[in-house]
Amino acid sequence: MQVKKIALAGIAAGILLLAMMIVTGFLINMVMPADISKYAGMRAADDPLMMLFFLYPFVVAFAAAVLFDCMHDSLKGDRTTRGLTFGGLLLVIMTIPSFYVMVTSMTWPLDFYVSTGVWEIIAFPLTGILFARIWNL
């Protein structure tokens, strides 16, 4: 395991994922306005535990960086192709199960699902490309 690359990739991708989550959420909310406080089960914005929500992109990024380190030799093609392939794998292993759980168990507005989907479709391939650059593939 290349701990330094995993750490760098985890931090860099965490920042990328957080930024993309905020930007895509903002843009989707401009097109499909919704009041997040009306979502059932959401904590109040002033609840101290809500700060942990913003760590989610970093948790995903570090887990993905470890996975990339384990499998980067298996990816074929140039840097961009390898990154896009890994991003596609993230979409398959994270987005499909996540959407299944959300659609079958939550009654949240459509904008939530659209925002999450757009974020993951854009951010995961970019994360893969970032990892491929960090690993100098």
C-alpha positions in Angstrom: 0.0 0.0 0.0 1.2 3.4 -0.9 0.1 5.3 2.2 1.3 8.7 1.1 -0.6 8.5 -2.2 -3.7 7.2 -0.4 -3.5 10.1 2.0 -3.0 12.7 -0.7 -5.7 11.2 -2.9 -8.1 11.0 0.1 -7.7 14.6 1.0 -7.7 15.9 -2.6 -10.6 13.7 -3.7 -12.5 14.6 -0.5 -12.2 18.3 -1.3 -13.2 17.6 -4.9 -16.2 15.5 -3.9 -17.3 18.1 -1.3 -17.0 20.9 -3.8 -18.9 19.0 -6.4 -21.6 18.0 -3.9 -22.2 21.7 -3.0 -22.1 22.9 -6.6 -24.4 20.3 -8.0 -26.8 20.6 -5.1 -26.9 24.4 -5.6 -27.4 24.1 -9.4 -30.1 21.4 -9.0 -31.9 23.5 -6.3 -31.9 26.4 -8.8 -33.8 24.3 -11.3 -35.9 22.3 -8.8 -36.2 24.4 -5.6 -36.9 22.4 -2.5 -36.9 23.1 1.3 -34.5 20.5 2.8 -35.9 21.1 6.2 -39.1 19.5 5.0 -37.4 16.2 4.3 -38.5 13.6 6.8 -35.9 12.4 9.2 -33.4 15.3 8.6 -31.6 16.7 11.6 -31.9 20.4 12.3 -29.2 22.4 10.6 -28.0 23.6 14.1 -27.6 20.1 15.4 -23.9 19.6 16.1 -23.9 16.1 14.5 -24.8 17.8 11.1 -21.2 18.8 10.9 -20.3 15.2 10.4 -22.4 15.2 7.1 -19.6 17.2 5.5 -17.1 14.5 6.3 -19.0 12.0 4.0 -17.1 13.0 0.8 -13.8 12.4 2.7 -15.0 9.0 3.9 -15.9 8.1 0.4 -12.6 9.5 -1.0 -10.3 7.6 1.5 -12.2 4.4 0.9 -12.0 4.8 -2.8 -8.3 5.7 -2.6 -7.5 2.5 -0.8 -9.5 0.6 -3.4 -7.7 2.4 -6.2 -4.3 1.6 -4.7 -5.3 -2.1 -4.6 -6.5 -2.3 -8.1 -4.8 0.4 -10.2 -2.6 -2.2 -11.9 -5.7 -4.0 -13.2 -7.0 -0.9 -15.0 -6.1 -0.7 -18.7 -5.6 2.2 -21.1 -4.2 5.7 -20.7 -4.6 7.8 -17.6 -8.0 9.2 -18.5 -9.4 5.8 -19.5 -8.1 4.3 -16.3 -9.6 7.1 -14.3 -13.0 6.9 -16.1 -13.1 3.1 -15.7 -12.5 3.5 -11.9 -15.1 6.2 -11.7 -17.5 4.0 -13.5 -16.8 1.2 -11.0 -17.5 3.6 -8.2 -20.8 4.5 -9.8 -21.8 0.8 -10.1 -20.8 -0.2 -6.5 -22.1 3.0 -4.8 -24.8 4.6 -6.9 -26.9 1.6 -7.8 -27.3 0.2 -4.3 -27.7 3.7 -2.8 -30.5 4.5 -5.2 -32.2 1.2 -4.6 -32.2 1.9 -0.9 -33.3 5.5 -1.3 -36.1 4.8 -3.8 -37.5 1.8 -1.9 -37.3 3.3 1.6 -37.5 7.1 1.4 -40.3 9.4 0.3 -38.1 12.4 -0.4 -38.7 14.9 -3.3 -37.4 14.2 -6.8 -34.8 16.9 -6.5 -32.9 15.0 -3.8 -32.5 11.9 -6.1 -31.6 14.1 -9.1 -29.0 16.1 -7.1 -27.4 12.9 -5.7 -27.4 11.2 -9.1 -25.9 14.2 -10.9 -23.2 14.6 -8.2 -22.1 11.0 -8.4 -22.2 10.8 -12.3 -19.9 13.9 -12.5 -17.8 13.5 -9.4 -16.9 9.8 -9.4 -15.3 9.8 -12.9 -13.4 13.0 -12.0 -12.2 11.3 -8.8 -11.0 8.4 -10.8 -9.0 10.7 -13.1 -7.6 12.5 -10.1 -6.4 9.2 -8.6 -4.9 8.2 -11.9 -2.9 11.4 -12.0 -1.7 11.0 -8.4 -0.6 7.4 -9.1 1.1 8.7 -12.3 -0.6 6.2 -14.6 
